[in-house]
C-alpha cells in the first residue's frame, strides 16, 4: 500500500474549493482506486492523506486532466504553498480496545 501526504498552507478557502475537493475525492476513489482520504485543517494548514494499492494508481491520478486543473486552482487561489510526499506502508496494525 502507498500513501500520498498532501500538506499545504491555506491562503483562503471558498465554496468552490469545497466543491472541488469533493469532486476530486470522488474521482480519485471511483476512477483511480483510491481506498480512502483523511483530511485535517488546523492553524491555517491542511494535511490530507490518501491511500492507494500501488504506484501506478498514484501516477495515473497525478496525470488526470481534471486533477491537474484542480492543482492549478490550488496554486493560484487556495494555497500559499504545498508539499506532496509519497510513501510505501511497510507495516500496519490497529487496536480496537
C-alpha positions as CSV (number, residue, x, y, z in Angstrom):
1,X,0.0,0.0,0.0
2,X,1.1,3.6,-0.7
3,X,0.1,6.8,0.9
4,X,0.1,10.3,-0.6
5,X,0.6,13.0,2.0
6,X,-0.5,16.5,0.8
7,X,0.4,19.4,3.1
8,X,-0.5,23.0,2.4
9,X,-0.6,26.5,3.9
10,X,-4.0,27.9,3.3
11,X,-4.3,31.3,1.5
12,X,-8.1,31.3,1.5
13,X,-10.9,28.7,1.0
14,X,-14.3,29.3,-0.6
15,X,-17.3,27.4,-1.7
16,X,-15.6,26.5,-5.0
17,X,-12.8,24.9,-3.0
18,X,-15.2,22.7,-1.1
19,X,-17.0,21.6,-4.3
20,X,-13.6,20.9,-5.9
21,X,-12.3,18.8,-3.1
22,X,-15.5,16.7,-3.0
23,X,-15.2,16.1,-6.8
24,X,-11.5,15.2,-6.5
25,X,-12.2,12.7,-3.8
26,X,-14.9,11.0,-5.8
27,X,-12.8,11.0,-8.9
28,X,-9.8,9.5,-7.1
29,X,-11.8,6.8,-5.5
30,X,-14.1,5.8,-8.4
31,X,-11.8,6.2,-11.3
32,X,-8.3,5.5,-9.9
33,X,-8.9,3.1,-7.0
34,X,-8.0,5.3,-4.0
35,X,-9.2,3.4,-1.0
36,X,-9.8,6.5,1.2
37,X,-8.8,10.0,2.2
38,X,-8.4,11.6,5.6
39,X,-8.0,15.4,5.8
40,X,-7.4,17.8,8.7
41,X,-7.3,21.6,8.7
42,X,-5.7,23.3,11.7
43,X,-3.9,26.6,12.4
44,X,-4.1,27.6,8.7
45,X,-2.6,24.4,7.3
46,X,-4.2,21.4,5.6
47,X,-3.0,17.8,5.7
48,X,-4.6,15.1,3.6
49,X,-3.6,11.5,3.4
50,X,-4.8,9.3,0.6
51,X,-4.4,5.5,0.4
52,X,-3.5,3.6,-2.8
53,X,-2.8,0.0,-3.7
54,X,0.2,0.7,-5.9
55,X,2.3,3.4,-7.5
56,X,0.6,3.0,-10.9
57,X,-2.7,4.3,-9.4
58,X,-0.9,7.2,-7.9
59,X,0.8,8.1,-11.2
60,X,-2.5,7.8,-13.1
61,X,-4.2,10.1,-10.5
62,X,-1.3,12.6,-10.7
63,X,-1.7,12.8,-14.5
64,X,-5.5,13.1,-14.7
65,X,-6.5,16.3,-16.6
66,X,-9.2,17.3,-14.1
67,X,-6.9,16.8,-11.2
68,X,-4.2,18.9,-12.9
69,X,-6.7,21.7,-13.4
70,X,-7.6,21.5,-9.6
71,X,-3.9,21.7,-8.8
72,X,-3.6,24.9,-10.8
73,X,-6.5,26.4,-8.9
74,X,-4.9,25.4,-5.7
75,X,-1.6,27.1,-6.6
76,X,-3.2,30.3,-7.9
77,X,-6.1,30.7,-5.4
78,X,-6.3,28.5,-2.3
79,X,-2.8,27.7,-1.1
80,X,0.3,29.8,-0.3
81,X,2.5,26.7,-0.7
82,X,2.1,22.9,-0.7
83,X,4.2,19.8,-0.5
84,X,3.4,16.2,-1.6
85,X,5.1,13.1,-0.2
86,X,4.6,9.6,-1.4
87,X,5.5,6.7,0.9
88,X,5.1,2.9,1.0
89,X,3.5,1.5,4.1
90,X,5.8,-1.2,5.4
91,X,3.7,-2.2,8.4
92,X,0.2,-1.6,9.6
93,X,-1.7,-2.7,12.7
94,X,-4.6,-1.4,14.8
95,X,-6.3,-1.9,18.1
96,X,-10.0,-1.8,18.7
97,X,-9.7,-1.6,22.5
